[in-house]
Amino acid sequence: MPDLKAAEAFYTAAFDLTVSRRFGKVIELSGGSALIHLLEKAEGTNGADDDPRFYGRHWTPLHLDLIVEDVEAALLRAIQAGASVEQDPTEHAWGRIAMLADPFGHGFCLIEFLGRGYDELT
């Protein structure tokens, strides 16, 4: 994340998470079924492979699929927190999906499972 403070504000507001720990340029978020760590990594700094980080397009190697109870309610909350909609909710055999980007250009999806979820595909 190029702006850790802004990322904290967005993710806590959009997904009802709270900061449980801070260390260095890392914020640990809790409140969901798994801990989430937001790391500040400025463009141009070296990644694990010593290549400079480049944030030219939002479909970065990290993409979040967030499973929600109500995709419409989650979509509204994310928009109010600053997300932008890339695709309104669509329905599939396994559930409903909305595609968004956080304020930093990272893509994420909100998924509401229906029936047996992805097991409907088998």
N, C-alpha and C positions, 0 to 999 in steps of 0.2 A: 504494500500500500504506500503510495507516495505521500499521503497525509494521514497519519495515524489518528490524530484527534478527530478529523472529519469522518474517518472510517468508524471510529468508536461511536460517534453520534448517530450515524446511519444505522449500523447493525443493531445497536441497542434499541433504537426506536422502531425499526422495521420488524424485528423479530422478538421483541420483548425479552432481550437478553440483558444480563448485568455483568459488570466487570468484577471478576473474582480475584484476579492478580495482575500485577504489572511488574515487568522485569526488563530492563534495558529498553529496546524499541519493540517490545512485545506486549500485547494486551491479551489476557485470557478472558474469554466470555463464557458465561454459564447460563443455564436456564432452559436449555434444550436437553435432548437425550445424550448429547456428546459435547465436550468442551470444544470451543473454537478459539484458535489463536490467530490474531491479526499481527502481522509483522511489517514494520516499516522498511521498505527496500526501494530506495530512490532509483529512478531510471539512470542508467549508465554505470551503476555500481556492479561489481562482479558477482555472478551467481555461482552455484556449486561447481560448474564446469569452467570457471574463470572467464566466461564470455560476458560482456556487458549486458545488463538487462535492457530490454527494449519493450516498451508498452505502446506499440503502434495500433493495435486492434484489440477489441474487448474479448475475443475468444482466446483467452490466455490458456496455458496448460492447466490452470485451476478453474474448474467450473462447478458451481454448487447446484445440486438438485435438493430442494427443501420440501419435504413431505409435510403437508398441511391438512387440517381437518376440513377447511372451507376455503377453496381457492379464491373466491370473490372477496372474502373478508381479508385474506392475507395479501391479495393484490392491492386493495385499497390502502391497507396499512403501509405496504412497501412504497406505494406512490406518494403517500403523505410524508414519508421519511425522505423522499428524494430520488427514488428509483424511476427509471423510464421504461415504458412498455415497448417491447419489440414485437410481441405477438399477443393479442388478446387470448383469453382462455379458449381452447379447443377441446373437443371430447373425443376420446378413443375408447377402444374396448376395455382397456385397463384403467382408465380414469381421465381426469381433466388436467391440462397443462397450460400455464401462462409463461411466456418468455420475457425476461426483463434484463436490464443492466443496472448495476449500482451506480452511484454518482461518479465513480472513477472509471467506468467503462467495462467493468467485469461482468460477464454474462452469468445469469443464474435463472433457474426455472422453479416455479412453484407447482407442485404436483399434488393433486387430490386423488387418491386411489379410489376406485369404484370396484365393487364385487371383490374379486380375489387379487386386485392390483395387477402387477406384471404377470402373475400366474395365469391370467386370462389369455395370454399369448401361447400357452402350452397346451 
